[in-house]
């Protein structure tokens, strides 16, 4: 399920060319052919996309690469999801629609929305084994959220703030220029804070009939394996590091009553707590084998407040301590 569409590379070749670099040379190490670039129907690895953007920013000494690329792309990478959002009644409805159907564009991208005082947080995560040290894709994805809202409103969106888990990659003035608001670093979320007033403003291209048609198209083309258990699993993985992974929290994100969610999961033979435990087990093995995070950091990523709690769970899962398991995986 680690895929994303070829439109994610729109304008990337032009940006590289301006910097004296070759698109082919940046794609070939990842075995990505040029015919994928810009093609909505073709897919490739989301992990490769992240690695390419992070590597390119370093190679070009361009810390704002993700933000600059998003600015050039605007929202064109969203395809039919963009049209669904643009034809919604309000900007908030359009953003919610884009978040809900983002899985059609890429099952690896995880957006959700939270209410905070007089603002709505558009929160971003992804399904990679390690979500740290990938500032380019984080900044690019959140800026796409601002640009989408700008298209829906017909005027530039001025977010309340942009919240980032990582440390600044460029001067504050650069973030101000791209996001039009203060950037706060070292936060618990990667999120764009949008005022409720902007969320409630009407979409300039509202079209009830077209909105209904595009929604039908997206439902018809959704992955048949995209069941509730998978959708719940994506949100569990995103919420674990925030220590807020409960049935009630997931139900709120999916706009379901907790009992309704529990009943629907049970109909698919899924127990929520067992589902969380299985996801933690799988993610623990990924992080031990594919990252350089220490045991305490891995415990935090899995939602354990104490390292000892993670170690006990790991012993139950694999019959050995985490460090011994890491040595085996790295061997």
C-alpha positions as CSV (number, residue, x, y, z in Angstrom):
1,X,0.0,0.0,0.0
2,X,3.1,2.2,-0.1
3,X,2.1,4.1,-3.3
4,X,1.5,7.6,-4.6
5,X,0.5,8.9,-8.1
6,X,2.9,10.2,-10.7
7,X,1.5,13.7,-10.5
8,X,3.5,14.1,-7.3
9,X,6.5,14.9,-9.6
10,X,4.8,17.7,-11.5
11,X,7.2,20.7,-11.9
12,X,9.9,18.8,-10.1
13,X,12.0,18.4,-13.3
14,X,11.7,22.1,-14.1
15,X,12.8,23.0,-10.6
16,X,15.9,20.7,-10.8
17,X,16.7,22.0,-14.3
18,X,16.8,25.6,-12.9
19,X,19.4,24.4,-10.4
20,X,21.5,22.7,-13.0
21,X,20.4,19.2,-12.0
22,X,18.8,16.3,-14.0
23,X,15.5,14.7,-13.2
24,X,16.7,11.4,-14.6
25,X,19.7,11.4,-12.3
26,X,17.4,11.9,-9.2
27,X,14.9,9.2,-10.2
28,X,17.1,6.5,-11.6
29,X,18.7,5.4,-8.2
30,X,15.2,4.6,-7.1
31,X,14.3,2.8,-10.4
32,X,11.6,5.3,-11.3
33,X,11.1,5.8,-15.0
34,X,10.5,9.2,-16.6
35,X,7.1,8.1,-18.0
36,X,5.7,8.0,-14.5
37,X,6.2,11.8,-14.1
38,X,3.0,13.7,-14.2
39,X,0.8,10.7,-14.9
40,X,-2.1,10.4,-12.5
41,X,-2.9,6.8,-13.5
42,X,0.7,5.5,-12.7
43,X,1.9,4.9,-9.2
44,X,5.2,4.4,-7.5
45,X,6.6,4.1,-4.0
46,X,5.8,6.9,-1.5
47,X,8.9,6.0,0.4
48,X,10.9,6.7,-2.7
49,X,9.2,10.1,-3.1
50,X,10.2,11.1,0.4
51,X,13.8,9.9,-0.1
52,X,14.1,11.8,-3.4
53,X,12.8,15.1,-2.0
54,X,14.9,14.9,1.1
55,X,18.0,13.9,-0.9
56,X,17.4,16.6,-3.5
57,X,17.0,19.3,-0.9
58,X,20.4,18.3,0.6
59,X,22.1,17.9,-2.8
60,X,20.9,21.3,-4.1
61,X,21.4,23.1,-0.7
62,X,17.8,24.1,-1.0
63,X,16.1,23.8,2.4
64,X,12.8,25.3,1.0
65,X,12.5,22.7,-1.8
66,X,9.3,21.1,-0.5
67,X,7.6,24.5,-0.1
68,X,8.8,25.8,-3.4
69,X,7.6,22.7,-5.2
70,X,4.2,22.8,-3.6
71,X,3.8,26.5,-4.6
72,X,4.5,25.6,-8.2
73,X,2.2,22.6,-8.2
74,X,-0.6,24.3,-6.4
75,X,-3.3,21.6,-6.0
76,X,-3.0,19.9,-9.4
77,X,-1.6,16.7,-7.9
78,X,-5.0,16.0,-6.2
79,X,-6.8,15.1,-9.5
80,X,-10.5,14.3,-8.9
81,X,-10.2,15.0,-5.2
82,X,-9.4,18.6,-6.1
83,X,-12.7,18.8,-8.1
84,X,-14.6,17.3,-5.2
85,X,-13.2,19.9,-2.8
86,X,-13.8,22.8,-5.2
87,X,-17.5,22.0,-5.7
88,X,-18.3,21.6,-2.0
89,X,-20.7,24.1,-0.3
90,X,-18.1,25.6,2.0
91,X,-14.3,25.6,2.2
92,X,-14.4,23.5,5.3
93,X,-16.6,20.9,3.6
94,X,-14.2,20.9,0.7
95,X,-11.2,20.3,2.9
96,X,-13.0,17.5,4.8
97,X,-13.9,15.9,1.5
98,X,-10.2,16.0,0.4
99,X,-9.1,14.5,3.7
100,X,-11.7,11.7,3.5
101,X,-10.7,10.6,0.0
102,X,-7.0,11.2,0.2
103,X,-6.5,7.4,0.3
104,X,-7.5,7.4,-3.4
105,X,-4.4,9.5,-4.2
106,X,-2.1,7.7,-1.7
107,X,-2.9,5.3,1.1
108,X,0.4,6.3,2.7
109,X,-0.7,9.9,3.3
110,X,-2.7,10.5,6.5
111,X,-4.5,13.7,7.1
112,X,-7.0,14.3,9.9
113,X,-8.7,17.4,11.4
114,X,-9.1,18.5,15.0
115,X,-10.9,21.4,16.6
116,X,-8.7,23.6,18.8
117,X,-10.5,26.7,20.3
118,X,-11.5,29.0,17.4
119,X,-9.3,27.1,14.9
120,X,-9.3,23.8,13.0
121,X,-6.1,21.9,12.8
122,X,-5.3,20.2,9.5
123,X,-2.9,17.5,10.8
124,X,-0.5,15.6,8.6
125,X,1.2,12.2,9.1
126,X,2.2,9.3,6.9
127,X,2.6,5.6,7.1
128,X,6.4,5.4,6.8
129,X,8.2,3.3,9.4
130,X,10.0,6.4,10.7
131,X,8.3,9.8,10.6
132,X,11.3,11.9,11.8
133,X,13.7,13.9,9.7
134,X,11.5,14.2,6.6
135,X,10.9,18.0,6.7
136,X,10.5,18.4,2.9
137,X,7.5,16.2,2.5
138,X,5.9,17.5,5.7
139,X,6.2,21.2,4.7
140,X,5.2,20.4,1.1
141,X,2.1,18.5,2.2
142,X,0.9,21.2,4.7
143,X,1.5,23.9,2.1
144,X,-0.7,22.0,-0.3
145,X,-3.4,22.3,2.3
146,X,-3.0,26.1,2.4
147,X,-3.0,26.3,-1.4
148,X,-6.1,24.1,-1.7
149,X,-8.0,26.3,0.8
150,X,-6.9,29.3,-1.3
151,X,-8.5,27.8,-4.4
152,X,-11.7,27.0,-2.5
153,X,-12.0,30.5,-1.1
154,X,-10.8,32.4,-4.2
155,X,-8.6,34.6,-2.0
156,X,-5.2,33.7,-0.3
157,X,-5.7,31.8,2.9
158,X,-4.0,33.3,5.9
159,X,-3.6,30.4,8.4
160,X,-3.4,31.2,12.2
161,X,-0.1,29.3,12.3
162,X,1.8,26.3,10.9
163,X,2.9,23.7,13.5
164,X,5.9,21.5,12.8
165,X,7.5,18.7,14.7
166,X,10.9,19.2,13.2
167,X,13.3,22.1,13.7
168,X,13.6,25.0,11.2
169,X,15.3,24.2,7.9
170,X,15.3,27.8,6.7
171,X,15.0,31.3,8.2
172,X,11.6,32.3,9.7
173,X,11.1,34.8,6.9
174,X,11.1,32.0,4.4
175,X,8.3,30.1,6.2
176,X,6.4,33.4,6.5
177,X,6.6,34.0,2.8
178,X,5.3,30.6,1.8
179,X,2.7,30.0,4.6
180,X,1.7,33.6,5.2
181,X,1.7,33.0,9.0
182,X,4.2,32.3,11.9
183,X,5.8,28.8,11.9
184,X,6.2,27.1,15.3
185,X,8.7,24.3,15.6
186,X,9.2,21.4,18.0
187,X,5.5,20.9,18.2
188,X,3.5,17.8,18.9
189,X,1.8,18.0,15.5
190,X,2.5,18.7,11.9
191,X,-0.5,20.9,11.3
192,X,-2.0,23.9,9.7
193,X,-4.2,26.0,11.9
194,X,-7.2,27.5,10.0
195,X,-9.7,29.9,11.5
196,X,-13.3,28.7,11.9
197,X,-14.4,31.7,9.9
198,X,-12.4,30.7,6.9
199,X,-13.7,27.1,7.2
200,X,-17.3,28.4,7.1
201,X,-16.8,30.6,4.0
202,X,-18.5,29.4,0.8
203,X,-16.5,27.7,-2.0
204,X,-16.3,30.1,-5.0
205,X,-17.0,27.1,-7.4
206,X,-19.7,25.4,-5.5
207,X,-21.6,23.0,-7.8
208,X,-23.9,20.5,-6.1
209,X,-24.4,18.3,-9.3
210,X,-20.7,18.1,-10.1
211,X,-19.9,17.5,-6.5
212,X,-22.2,14.5,-6.4
213,X,-20.8,13.1,-9.7
214,X,-17.1,13.3,-8.6
215,X,-18.0,11.8,-5.2
216,X,-19.6,8.8,-7.1
217,X,-16.5,8.5,-9.3
218,X,-14.2,8.4,-6.3
219,X,-16.3,5.8,-4.5
220,X,-16.4,3.6,-7.7
221,X,-12.6,3.8,-8.1
222,X,-11.7,3.3,-4.4
223,X,-9.5,0.3,-3.7
224,X,-11.8,-2.6,-2.9
225,X,-9.3,-3.7,-0.2
226,X,-9.8,-0.3,1.5
227,X,-11.9,-1.6,4.4
228,X,-12.7,0.0,7.7
229,X,-10.0,-1.9,9.5
230,X,-7.3,-0.5,7.2
231,X,-8.6,3.0,7.6
232,X,-8.7,2.7,11.4
233,X,-5.2,1.2,11.2
234,X,-3.8,4.3,9.4
235,X,-5.2,6.6,12.0
236,X,-4.0,4.4,14.9
237,X,-0.5,4.6,13.5
238,X,-0.7,8.4,13.2
239,X,-2.1,8.9,16.7
240,X,0.2,6.5,18.7
241,X,3.1,9.0,19.1
242,X,0.6,11.5,20.5
243,X,-0.6,9.2,23.3
244,X,-4.2,9.7,22.2
245,X,-4.9,6.5,20.4
246,X,-8.3,5.5,21.7
247,X,-11.5,4.1,20.2
248,X,-13.2,7.4,21.0
249,X,-10.5,9.4,19.2
250,X,-10.6,7.3,16.1
251,X,-14.4,7.4,16.0
252,X,-14.3,11.2,16.2
253,X,-11.9,11.4,13.2
254,X,-14.1,9.0,11.2
255,X,-17.3,10.9,12.3
256,X,-18.8,7.8,13.9
257,X,-20.2,7.1,17.3
258,X,-17.7,4.9,19.3
259,X,-20.3,2.1,19.6
260,X,-21.0,2.2,15.9
261,X,-17.3,2.0,15.1
262,X,-16.8,-0.9,17.6
263,X,-19.8,-2.7,16.1
264,X,-18.6,-2.3,12.5
265,X,-15.1,-3.5,13.5
266,X,-16.6,-6.5,15.2
267,X,-18.6,-7.4,12.1
268,X,-15.2,-7.6,10.3
269,X,-13.8,-9.7,13.1
270,X,-11.6,-6.9,14.5
271,X,-11.1,-6.1,18.2
272,X,-9.9,-2.6,18.6
273,X,-7.3,-3.2,21.3
274,X,-5.9,-6.3,19.5
275,X,-5.7,-4.2,16.3
276,X,-3.7,-1.5,18.2
277,X,-1.4,-4.3,19.6
278,X,-0.8,-5.8,16.2
279,X,0.0,-2.4,14.7
280,X,2.5,-1.7,17.5
281,X,4.1,-5.1,17.0
282,X,4.5,-4.6,13.2
283,X,5.7,-1.0,13.6
284,X,8.2,-2.0,16.4
285,X,9.8,-4.4,14.0
286,X,10.0,-1.8,11.2
287,X,11.6,0.8,13.5
288,X,14.1,-1.6,15.0
289,X,15.2,-2.8,11.6
290,X,14.9,0.3,9.4
291,X,15.6,3.2,11.7
292,X,18.4,4.5,14.0
293,X,16.0,5.6,16.7
294,X,17.0,4.5,20.2
295,X,14.7,2.2,22.3
296,X,13.2,5.2,24.2
297,X,12.4,7.0,21.0
298,X,10.8,3.9,19.5
299,X,8.7,3.5,22.7
300,X,7.5,7.1,22.2
301,X,6.6,6.4,18.6
302,X,4.5,3.4,19.6
303,X,2.6,5.4,22.3
304,X,4.4,4.1,25.4
305,X,5.1,6.7,28.0
306,X,7.6,4.4,29.7
307,X,10.4,2.4,27.9
308,X,9.9,-0.5,30.3
309,X,6.3,-0.9,29.1
310,X,7.5,-1.2,25.5
311,X,10.2,-3.7,26.5
312,X,7.6,-5.9,28.3
313,X,5.3,-5.7,25.2
314,X,8.3,-6.5,22.9
315,X,9.2,-9.5,25.1
316,X,5.6,-10.8,24.8
317,X,5.6,-10.3,21.0
318,X,9.0,-11.7,20.0
319,X,10.3,-13.5,23.1
320,X,13.4,-11.4,23.3
321,X,14.5,-7.9,24.3
322,X,14.4,-5.1,21.7
323,X,18.2,-4.7,21.4
324,X,18.7,-8.4,20.7
325,X,15.9,-8.2,18.1
326,X,17.6,-5.2,16.5
327,X,20.9,-7.0,16.2
328,X,19.2,-9.9,14.4
329,X,17.3,-7.6,12.1
330,X,20.5,-5.6,11.2
331,X,22.6,-8.7,10.8
